[in-house]
Amino acid sequence: NSWIYHETHGWLYRSGTDTNSIWLYDAELGWIWTNAQAHPFFFRFSTGDWLYYKTGTTQPRKFYDYLNASWLEVSAP
């Protein structure tokens, strides 16, 4: 089972087992990629751009969307 529960991000589907490069499916953001060096930055597959997660934000989580130059507020499922 590749579903994981993260206390901040809620339920995520994890693809693969390599922690050096991790793809996650978030119900609100779709497929996102990160690794230990890139975090708190996430690459968003559906838009082909980068998001910056404002660490510590929860309901809602806040991401800066570089493509649209604006903040996204995203609820955790």
N, C-alpha and C positions, 0 to 999 in steps of 0.2 A: 504494500500500500504506500503510495507516494504522497498522500495527503499529510501535511504537518500543521500543527497549530502554533502560531507565534503570538505571544502575549500582546504585542502591539499591532501586528498586521492581520491577526485573525487566521482563518483557514487559507492555506496556500497549497497549490499542487507543485511538487518539486520534480523536475525532470532530470534524470541522471543521478549519479552517486558521487561525482567529482566535486569536491568543495572548492577547488581552485577556479571553477567557472560554473555558476549555477543559474539555471533558468527556473523561474517561478511563475505560476499562473495565479493572478490575483483577480477575483471576480469583478472588481471595478476598473483595474488598469490593464487587464489582459496579460499577455506574456511580457515579463520583465527579466532583465539579466543584471547580475552583479557578481562581485567576488570580494575577497577581503581587502584588496588594494583599492577597489573602486568605491566601496560602500562609504558614505551614504548616497552615492550616485547610482542610479538605475538606468539602463537602456530600455526604452519602451519599443517593442517590436512593431506594434500597430501604427505608430507614427514615425518611427525611425529617429527618435530624438532622445535626449537625456532628461532625466528628472533628478532633482535633488531632494532627498527626504530630510525635512527639518526634524532632526533627532529629538525624541521626547514627546512629539505631538501624538495624540491618540484621537479619540472620537471628536472631531475628524482628524485623520492624519493629514499633514500638509506637505505637498510636493511642489517644488518650483519647476515649472515646465519651460525649458529653454526655447522650445519651438515657438510657443505663444507668448513668451516673456510675461508669464503670469503664474500666480499660485493656484494650485488645485486643492480642494478640500475633499478628501475621500474617506468614506466610512469604512470601517473594517467589518467584514461579514461575520 
